[in-house]
């Protein structure tokens, strides 16, 4: 073999060795597995608020605790019923009524705590054995301190 062939052969051998060495290079380590991010916690959903949907006045209640015959005029010795209809749900909700006479003189204030899971009715009443003075009256409602509907009525 002559010198020229030998140097070509050595060069080819060295090039092959370099190629093989490059191929045997270790592959980089795989990236670390991502750690599971904590699941975002949803903000607690507030319970739907209880709202007053209706206020009815009358002289008598039916078996369903609703006003049988709505009225805004009463006689002095009538028992006057107010039925507050609500919708919504809450573990505890306070329905309040305030009965006033004339220029705002308080006749009676009353509250009831309810735990509704949908539509509900809550009844209130006022009565006076000696009879109500003739004149203009008003009943106002609140639910959890928020004003609801009011109604005026007359005793004749």
BAMAR-153022 format. One record per residue (C-alpha): x, z, y; residue in one letter; residue number from 1. Coordinates in Angstrom, 3 decimals. Each point is the difference from the previous one (the first is absolute). Example, Ala and Ser with C-alpha at 12.3 -4.5 7.8 and 13.67 -1.06 7.14 Angstrom:
<rs>
+----------+----------+----------+-----+-----+
!       xx !       zz !       yy ! res !   n !
+----------+----------+----------+-----+-----+
!   12.300 !    7.800 !   -4.500 !   A !   1 !
!    1.370 !   -0.660 !    3.440 !   S !   2 !
+----------+----------+----------+-----+-----+
</rs>
This chain:
<rs>
+----------+----------+----------+-----+-----+
!       xx !       zz !       yy ! res !   n !
+----------+----------+----------+-----+-----+
!    0.000 !    0.000 !    0.000 !   X !   1 !
!    1.387 !   -0.847 !    3.298 !   X !   2 !
!    0.121 !    2.237 !    3.028 !   X !   3 !
!   -2.714 !   -1.766 !    1.793 !   X !   4 !
!   -2.478 !    0.344 !   -2.862 !   X !   5 !
!    1.012 !    3.575 !   -0.432 !   X !   6 !
!   -0.715 !    0.869 !    3.635 !   X !   7 !
!   -3.392 !   -1.761 !   -0.226 !   X !   8 !
!   -0.753 !    1.952 !   -3.132 !   X !   9 !
!    1.068 !    3.309 !    1.561 !   X !  10 !
!   -2.033 !   -0.762 !    3.127 !   X !  11 !
!   -3.055 !   -0.838 !   -2.111 !   X !  12 !
!    0.514 !    3.198 !   -2.000 !   X !  13 !
!    0.259 !    2.135 !    3.126 !   X !  14 !
!   -3.073 !   -1.641 !    1.545 !   X !  15 !
!   -1.963 !    0.654 !   -3.211 !   X !  16 !
!    1.164 !    3.604 !   -0.044 !   X !  17 !
!   -1.124 !    0.463 !    3.595 !   X !  18 !
!   -3.393 !   -1.513 !   -0.779 !   X !  19 !
!   -0.389 !    2.221 !   -3.032 !   X !  20 !
!    1.044 !    3.073 !    1.962 !   X !  21 !
!   -2.542 !   -0.821 !    2.685 !   X !  22 !
!   -2.745 !   -0.356 !   -2.610 !   X !  23 !
!    0.855 !    3.322 !   -1.601 !   X !  24 !
!   -0.371 !    1.806 !    3.282 !   X !  25 !
!   -2.472 !    2.771 !   -0.494 !   X !  26 !
!   -3.365 !   -0.591 !    1.522 !   X !  27 !
!   -0.824 !    2.425 !    2.787 !   X !  28 !
!   -1.988 !    3.026 !   -1.064 !   X !  29 !
!   -3.744 !   -0.508 !    0.414 !   X !  30 !
!   -1.410 !    1.612 !    3.104 !   X !  31 !
!   -1.445 !    3.444 !   -0.587 !   X !  32 !
!   -3.669 !    0.015 !   -0.856 !   X !  33 !
!   -2.056 !    0.835 !    3.036 !   X !  34 !
!   -1.404 !    3.476 !   -0.079 !   X !  35 !
!   -3.742 !    0.112 !    0.149 !   X !  36 !
!   -1.073 !    0.746 !    3.528 !   X !  37 !
!   -2.562 !    2.755 !    0.181 !   X !  38 !
!   -3.508 !   -1.348 !    0.042 !   X !  39 !
!   -1.397 !    0.313 !    3.485 !   X !  40 !
!   -2.713 !    2.581 !    0.039 !   X !  41 !
!   -3.208 !   -1.084 !    1.597 !   X !  42 !
!   -1.172 !    2.093 !    2.870 !   X !  43 !
!   -2.925 !    2.120 !   -1.105 !   X !  44 !
!   -3.242 !   -1.741 !    0.719 !   X !  45 !
!   -2.151 !    2.221 !    2.124 !   X !  46 !
!   -3.357 !    0.690 !   -1.457 !   X !  47 !
!   -2.683 !   -2.042 !    1.601 !   X !  48 !
!   -1.499 !    1.903 !    2.859 !   X !  49 !
!   -3.549 !    1.214 !   -0.227 !   X !  50 !
!   -2.186 !   -1.606 !    2.643 !   X !  51 !
!   -3.561 !    0.714 !    1.073 !   X !  52 !
!   -2.133 !   -3.068 !   -0.606 !   X !  53 !
!   -3.410 !    1.341 !    1.056 !   X !  54 !
!   -1.876 !    2.947 !    1.458 !   X !  55 !
!   -3.701 !    0.390 !   -0.817 !   X !  56 !
!   -2.494 !    2.539 !    1.371 !   X !  57 !
!   -3.302 !    0.941 !   -1.589 !   X !  58 !
!   -2.472 !    2.735 !   -0.966 !   X !  59 !
!    0.543 !   -0.108 !   -3.781 !   X !  60 !
!    2.570 !   -0.985 !   -2.610 !   X !  61 !
!   -0.610 !   -1.888 !   -3.207 !   X !  62 !
!    1.434 !    0.937 !   -3.406 !   X !  63 !
!    3.050 !   -2.161 !    0.822 !   X !  64 !
!    0.714 !    2.291 !    3.010 !   X !  65 !
!   -0.752 !   -2.837 !    2.439 !   X !  66 !
!   -2.512 !    0.075 !    2.842 !   X !  67 !
!   -3.417 !   -1.068 !   -1.323 !   X !  68 !
!   -1.527 !   -1.111 !    3.289 !   X !  69 !
!    2.456 !   -0.375 !    2.895 !   X !  70 !
!   -1.248 !    1.422 !    3.298 !   X !  71 !
!    1.274 !    0.842 !    3.453 !   X !  72 !
!   -3.054 !    2.029 !    1.029 !   X !  73 !
!   -0.772 !    3.439 !   -1.439 !   X !  74 !
!   -2.464 !    2.879 !    0.417 !   X !  75 !
!    1.257 !    3.448 !    1.063 !   X !  76 !
!   -0.299 !    1.532 !   -3.498 !   X !  77 !
!    1.440 !   -2.967 !   -1.940 !   X !  78 !
!    3.195 !    0.319 !   -1.997 !   X !  79 !
!    2.238 !   -2.755 !    1.347 !   X !  80 !
!    2.308 !   -1.644 !   -2.517 !   X !  81 !
!    3.115 !   -2.007 !    0.792 !   X !  82 !
!    1.548 !   -1.982 !   -2.834 !   X !  83 !
!    3.553 !   -1.224 !    0.507 !   X !  84 !
!    0.923 !   -2.995 !   -2.179 !   X !  85 !
!    3.711 !   -0.515 !   -0.625 !   X !  86 !
!    2.254 !   -2.439 !   -1.781 !   X !  87 !
!    3.566 !    0.390 !   -1.229 !   X !  88 !
!    1.761 !    2.520 !   -2.137 !   X !  89 !
!    1.994 !    3.139 !    0.638 !   X !  90 !
!    0.970 !    3.133 !   -1.859 !   X !  91 !
!   -1.549 !    1.945 !    2.861 !   X !  92 !
!   -1.832 !   -1.144 !    3.093 !   X !  93 !
!   -1.946 !    2.039 !    2.546 !   X !  94 !
!   -3.304 !   -1.278 !    1.354 !   X !  95 !
!   -1.220 !    1.856 !    3.079 !   X !  96 !
!   -3.192 !   -0.173 !    2.045 !   X !  97 !
!   -0.788 !    1.511 !    3.364 !   X !  98 !
!   -3.625 !    0.364 !    1.093 !   X !  99 !
!   -0.599 !    0.314 !    3.761 !   X ! 100 !
!   -3.016 !    0.443 !    2.270 !   X ! 101 !
!   -0.642 !   -1.269 !    3.531 !   X ! 102 !
!    3.191 !   -0.164 !    2.046 !   X ! 103 !
!    2.284 !    0.839 !   -2.942 !   X ! 104 !
!   -0.950 !    3.555 !   -0.965 !   X ! 105 !
!    1.222 !    0.465 !   -3.588 !   X ! 106 !
!   -2.802 !    0.713 !   -2.454 !   X ! 107 !
!    2.090 !    0.018 !   -3.179 !   X ! 108 !
!    3.345 !   -1.214 !   -1.358 !   X ! 109 !
!    0.506 !   -0.545 !   -3.699 !   X ! 110 !
!    2.727 !   -1.379 !   -2.280 !   X ! 111 !
!    0.166 !   -1.000 !   -3.635 !   X ! 112 !
!    3.093 !   -0.860 !   -2.012 !   X ! 113 !
!   -0.411 !   -2.935 !   -2.350 !   X ! 114 !
!    2.264 !   -1.806 !   -2.494 !   X ! 115 !
!   -1.541 !   -3.480 !   -0.141 !   X ! 116 !
!    1.184 !   -2.853 !   -2.229 !   X ! 117 !
!   -2.135 !   -2.652 !    1.683 !   X ! 118 !
!   -3.328 !   -0.084 !    1.819 !   X ! 119 !
!   -1.524 !    3.475 !    0.440 !   X ! 120 !
!   -2.685 !    1.816 !    1.965 !   X ! 121 !
!    0.189 !    3.471 !    1.492 !   X ! 122 !
!   -3.100 !    1.705 !    1.366 !   X ! 123 !
!   -0.329 !    2.500 !    2.840 !   X ! 124 !
!   -3.087 !    1.599 !    1.509 !   X ! 125 !
!   -1.257 !    2.238 !    2.750 !   X ! 126 !
!   -3.202 !    2.031 !    0.075 !   X ! 127 !
!   -1.434 !    2.698 !    2.180 !   X ! 128 !
!   -2.894 !    2.176 !   -1.197 !   X ! 129 !
!   -1.211 !    0.622 !    3.553 !   X ! 130 !
!    0.186 !   -3.742 !    0.776 !   X ! 131 !
!    2.411 !   -2.216 !    1.919 !   X ! 132 !
!   -0.432 !   -0.251 !    3.767 !   X ! 133 !
!   -1.426 !   -3.358 !    1.012 !   X ! 134 !
!    2.571 !   -2.374 !    1.422 !   X ! 135 !
!    2.928 !   -2.278 !   -0.756 !   X ! 136 !
!    2.568 !    0.799 !   -2.708 !   X ! 137 !
!    3.108 !   -1.646 !   -1.353 !   X ! 138 !
!    1.950 !    0.178 !   -3.268 !   X ! 139 !
!    3.666 !   -1.077 !   -0.014 !   X ! 140 !
!    2.171 !   -0.573 !   -3.071 !   X ! 141 !
!    3.696 !    0.108 !   -0.789 !   X ! 142 !
!    2.005 !   -0.669 !   -3.150 !   X ! 143 !
!    3.362 !    1.740 !   -0.221 !   X ! 144 !
!   -0.168 !    0.556 !    3.764 !   X ! 145 !
!   -0.619 !   -3.672 !    0.838 !   X ! 146 !
!   -3.238 !   -0.722 !    1.867 !   X ! 147 !
!   -2.781 !   -1.723 !   -1.892 !   X ! 148 !
!   -3.443 !   -1.170 !    1.044 !   X ! 149 !
!   -2.460 !    2.150 !    1.913 !   X ! 150 !
!   -3.760 !   -0.169 !    0.438 !   X ! 151 !
!   -2.407 !    1.357 !    2.541 !   X ! 152 !
!   -3.432 !    1.265 !   -0.974 !   X ! 153 !
!   -2.987 !    1.666 !    1.643 !   X ! 154 !
!   -2.072 !    3.048 !   -0.815 !   X ! 155 !
!   -3.584 !   -0.422 !    1.339 !   X ! 156 !
+----------+----------+----------+-----+-----+
</rs>
